[in-house]
Amino acid sequence: MEAPQGVLTERQETILELLVDEYVATGSPVGSRTLVDRFAIEASSSTVRYELAELEVHGFLTHPHTSAGRVPTDAGYRFYVDRLLGEHETQAPGSELALDLGSVRTEIDAALNATTEALSSLTRLLAIATAPPLETTVVRHVELLQLQPNVVALVVITSAGDVSKRNFVLDAAVEERLVEWVAEYLNERLRGQRLSRRLLGATFGDSELSTVEAHVLVQLEPAFTELLQGDQGIHVGGAAGLLAEFPRGELAAVQRLLEVLDERANLLELLRQRLDSRRPFVRVGGELEDPSLASVSLVGAPYGLANRNLGTVSVLGPTRMDYAVAIVAVQEAARQLSRFVEGLYE
């Protein structure tokens, strides 16, 4: 949803922004008297009341029947966050995000957990970070240990700090020197390379391998193909405090949000939709394309390498959230995660 362009006067834009700020802060419908008394608007209460009516006609505000004040619609929030996003393109954002990834060394999972915890602590919203896709995984080292004449342990260490260990019972005993050769061969072909089906096909299907070498290697190949086919990780922080941030009467939205967390495929698809952008993004209410999430907003930013995004870091919460804090926080979290993964992948 995009706010209509060129519809509002400068005064109407100012009034709309002030109303959203006030509503986010208080949770109560905002009237003309509140805006005149609280903010330095160079207009009378009756003039502001007229402008509020015009903003409602344009679809930026709605008028709860039990109150003389008004509240933002999705379009009103959309206009508001578009202004915030535009400001952050020209201003270097500051952040109070208490995040230090220097202590997690090379563990991407630990870095993502630390990020979601810091984000949820600062924003009091549900924080979500997606791990880099497995096809970006770089092999750091391969170990092959002979446990018995026909039993070997295969250990694969990746650039993300993951360690995969699997024992294989071979169909025949192998000599120690062959085990040593296989380990050297796998390191020679895979170390420093990103896992891909093409790379594995060339490694395990090399026509220059002897029959004995190829026979041992093909038995070990599943360890690498399963690594490639694993699920992309999702890290969540702040779920315990989610209920407190939603207004009364919106329990259904909280329940649906918790269901979305369980639906990994849908959640990943939602977060991947903006992975081609380098900018922070916001999706408000109906933009999430799920009627039961009409009172939920998503604020996120991609992180990754200079030439490729690897994942997203986001916060989810009620549409009445502090978007300014959320945007700056996810942008800072993405910046720190990008710096962290650059040290792992490059």
URJOPE-V394353 format. One record per residue. N is the residue number from 1. D_FIRST is the distance of its C-alpha to the first C-alpha in whole Angstrom. Layout:
n:N d_first:D_FIRST
n:N d_first:D_FIRST
This chain:
n:1 d_first:0
n:2 d_first:4
n:3 d_first:7
n:4 d_first:9
n:5 d_first:12
n:6 d_first:16
n:7 d_first:15
n:8 d_first:17
n:9 d_first:20
n:10 d_first:21
n:11 d_first:23
n:12 d_first:20
n:13 d_first:18
n:14 d_first:21
n:15 d_first:21
n:16 d_first:17
n:17 d_first:18
n:18 d_first:21
n:19 d_first:20
n:20 d_first:17
n:21 d_first:20
n:22 d_first:23
n:23 d_first:21
n:24 d_first:20
n:25 d_first:24
n:26 d_first:25
n:27 d_first:23
n:28 d_first:25
n:29 d_first:23
n:30 d_first:24
n:31 d_first:26
n:32 d_first:27
n:33 d_first:30
n:34 d_first:29
n:35 d_first:27
n:36 d_first:30
n:37 d_first:32
n:38 d_first:30
n:39 d_first:29
n:40 d_first:31
n:41 d_first:29
n:42 d_first:31
n:43 d_first:31
n:44 d_first:32
n:45 d_first:31
n:46 d_first:31
n:47 d_first:29
n:48 d_first:26
n:49 d_first:26
n:50 d_first:26
n:51 d_first:23
n:52 d_first:21
n:53 d_first:22
n:54 d_first:20
n:55 d_first:17
n:56 d_first:17
n:57 d_first:17
n:58 d_first:14
n:59 d_first:12
n:60 d_first:12
n:61 d_first:15
n:62 d_first:17
n:63 d_first:21
n:64 d_first:22
n:65 d_first:25
n:66 d_first:28
n:67 d_first:27
n:68 d_first:27
n:69 d_first:24
n:70 d_first:21
n:71 d_first:18
n:72 d_first:14
n:73 d_first:12
n:74 d_first:8
n:75 d_first:7
n:76 d_first:11
n:77 d_first:10
n:78 d_first:7
n:79 d_first:10
n:80 d_first:12
n:81 d_first:12
n:82 d_first:11
n:83 d_first:14
n:84 d_first:16
n:85 d_first:15
n:86 d_first:16
n:87 d_first:19
n:88 d_first:20
n:89 d_first:20
n:90 d_first:23
n:91 d_first:25
n:92 d_first:26
n:93 d_first:25
n:94 d_first:28
n:95 d_first:28
n:96 d_first:30
n:97 d_first:29
n:98 d_first:33
n:99 d_first:33
n:100 d_first:36
n:101 d_first:36
n:102 d_first:39
n:103 d_first:41
n:104 d_first:39
n:105 d_first:41
n:106 d_first:40
n:107 d_first:38
n:108 d_first:34
n:109 d_first:34
n:110 d_first:36
n:111 d_first:33
n:112 d_first:30
n:113 d_first:32
n:114 d_first:33
n:115 d_first:29
n:116 d_first:27
n:117 d_first:30
n:118 d_first:30
n:119 d_first:26
n:120 d_first:26
n:121 d_first:29
n:122 d_first:28
n:123 d_first:24
n:124 d_first:26
n:125 d_first:23
n:126 d_first:23
n:127 d_first:23
n:128 d_first:23
n:129 d_first:24
n:130 d_first:25
n:131 d_first:28
n:132 d_first:28
n:133 d_first:29
n:134 d_first:32
n:135 d_first:33
n:136 d_first:33
n:137 d_first:36
n:138 d_first:39
n:139 d_first:42
n:140 d_first:44
n:141 d_first:47
n:142 d_first:49
n:143 d_first:52
n:144 d_first:54
n:145 d_first:57
n:146 d_first:60
n:147 d_first:60
n:148 d_first:63
n:149 d_first:64
n:150 d_first:62
n:151 d_first:59
n:152 d_first:56
n:153 d_first:54
n:154 d_first:51
n:155 d_first:49
n:156 d_first:45
n:157 d_first:44
n:158 d_first:41
n:159 d_first:39
n:160 d_first:37
n:161 d_first:40
n:162 d_first:40
n:163 d_first:43
n:164 d_first:44
n:165 d_first:47
n:166 d_first:49
n:167 d_first:52
n:168 d_first:53
n:169 d_first:57
n:170 d_first:58
n:171 d_first:60
n:172 d_first:63
n:173 d_first:64
n:174 d_first:63
n:175 d_first:65
n:176 d_first:64
n:177 d_first:64
n:178 d_first:62
n:179 d_first:59
n:180 d_first:60
n:181 d_first:59
n:182 d_first:56
n:183 d_first:54
n:184 d_first:55
n:185 d_first:54
n:186 d_first:50
n:187 d_first:50
n:188 d_first:51
n:189 d_first:49
n:190 d_first:46
n:191 d_first:46
n:192 d_first:43
n:193 d_first:41
n:194 d_first:38
n:195 d_first:38
n:196 d_first:37
n:197 d_first:39
n:198 d_first:40
n:199 d_first:42
n:200 d_first:43
n:201 d_first:45
n:202 d_first:47
n:203 d_first:48
n:204 d_first:49
n:205 d_first:50
n:206 d_first:52
n:207 d_first:55
n:208 d_first:57
n:209 d_first:57
n:210 d_first:61
n:211 d_first:61
n:212 d_first:61
n:213 d_first:58
n:214 d_first:56
n:215 d_first:57
n:216 d_first:56
n:217 d_first:53
n:218 d_first:52
n:219 d_first:52
n:220 d_first:50
n:221 d_first:47
n:222 d_first:45
n:223 d_first:45
n:224 d_first:43
n:225 d_first:41
n:226 d_first:40
n:227 d_first:39
n:228 d_first:36
n:229 d_first:35
n:230 d_first:34
n:231 d_first:31
n:232 d_first:29
n:233 d_first:29
n:234 d_first:27
n:235 d_first:28
n:236 d_first:27
n:237 d_first:28
n:238 d_first:28
n:239 d_first:27
n:240 d_first:30
n:241 d_first:29
n:242 d_first:26
n:243 d_first:27
n:244 d_first:28
n:245 d_first:24
n:246 d_first:23
n:247 d_first:23
n:248 d_first:26
n:249 d_first:25
n:250 d_first:22
n:251 d_first:25
n:252 d_first:23
n:253 d_first:20
n:254 d_first:23
n:255 d_first:25
n:256 d_first:22
n:257 d_first:21
n:258 d_first:24
n:259 d_first:24
n:260 d_first:21
n:261 d_first:24
n:262 d_first:26
n:263 d_first:24
n:264 d_first:25
n:265 d_first:24
n:266 d_first:20
n:267 d_first:20
n:268 d_first:21
n:269 d_first:19
n:270 d_first:16
n:271 d_first:17
n:272 d_first:18
n:273 d_first:15
n:274 d_first:15
n:275 d_first:18
n:276 d_first:19
n:277 d_first:17
n:278 d_first:20
n:279 d_first:17
n:280 d_first:16
n:281 d_first:13
n:282 d_first:11
n:283 d_first:8
n:284 d_first:8
n:285 d_first:10
n:286 d_first:8
n:287 d_first:6
n:288 d_first:10
n:289 d_first:11
n:290 d_first:14
n:291 d_first:15
n:292 d_first:17
n:293 d_first:15
n:294 d_first:13
n:295 d_first:15
n:296 d_first:14
n:297 d_first:13
n:298 d_first:13
n:299 d_first:15
n:300 d_first:16
n:301 d_first:18
n:302 d_first:20
n:303 d_first:24
n:304 d_first:27
n:305 d_first:29
n:306 d_first:29
n:307 d_first:29
n:308 d_first:27
n:309 d_first:24
n:310 d_first:26
n:311 d_first:24
n:312 d_first:21
n:313 d_first:22
n:314 d_first:19
n:315 d_first:19
n:316 d_first:18
n:317 d_first:18
n:318 d_first:17
n:319 d_first:14
n:320 d_first:17
n:321 d_first:18
n:322 d_first:19
n:323 d_first:17
n:324 d_first:19
n:325 d_first:22
n:326 d_first:19
n:327 d_first:18
n:328 d_first:22
n:329 d_first:23
n:330 d_first:21
n:331 d_first:22
n:332 d_first:25
n:333 d_first:26
n:334 d_first:24
n:335 d_first:27
n:336 d_first:30
n:337 d_first:29
n:338 d_first:29
n:339 d_first:32
n:340 d_first:34
n:341 d_first:33
n:342 d_first:34
n:343 d_first:37
n:344 d_first:37
n:345 d_first:36
n:346 d_first:38
